[in-house]
Amino acid sequence: NILQDRALRKILSHAPEVNDRLITCLHRLPYDPWMTLDLAWVAANDPWPDMFMSMEDVLGDIRKMLSSLGEEDTHIKYRSYQDIRDHHNSLTKRVNVLRLTKRGAFPKPPFPGTESIVPILNPHDLLAEGQEQSNCVVSYANAIYNQSVYIYRVFKPVRATLSIKPNGPKKWRIGQLLQAHNEGVSDEHRILIINELNQSSCKKLSLSDGHAPLEDLSEIDDFPF
């Protein structure tokens, strides 16, 4: 019973109002191991920031995605709205990749790659690259299937994510070449990477600016849930 819990009674007594957000948290506390009193306090005092989905809708979405992934993510504790949103976004990407795997492997890349520059050939490896490099490269999946971009993992001379794009008939150019967290790659390393790919194939890769960040391409790659 909520009113029999001293900590919950304290939150209720200090809350400016007993609103839907607070009731949602208090209702879920006995059932959801993620829910915390910290979040209940936030919900009692601050408005939920998303005008399109309520907190209850987002939490329900999380439950559905965990179920589709066959997981019970009991180690996560929500202490803020941002915790909820971050978890929701992370699960959404994973579920979208799971759906994409039903389409099979990506199309054959223009450059076969080398020992240190390896093409990404399937959605699982694309997700792993995004997680390892802390970028949103997973949102390029549909573009890869459409053969408008190809993604490579670069291990030497520097760890980076490389995108290659068509640049006319049988011509190719670097789209983006960035280290983890979208940090830039030096001109010296960029040239070494281009030369290595060019030496590995009869095709030729040209240089673009290569500095744009690997940001979310949701306006191009629509991942409806």
Buried (B, 14 or more C-beta within 10 A) or exposed (E): EEEEBEEBEEBBEEBEEEBEBBBBBBEBBEEBEBBBBBBBBBBBBEEBEBEEBBBBEBBEBBEEBBEEEEEEBEEBEBBBBEBBBEBBEBBBBBBBBBBBBEEEEBEEBBBEBBEBBBBBBBBEBBBBBBBEBEBBBBBBBBBBBEBEBBBBBBEBBBBBBBBBBBBEEEEBBBBBBBBEEBEBBEEEBBEBBBEBBBEBBEBBBEEBEBEEEBEBBEEEBEBEE
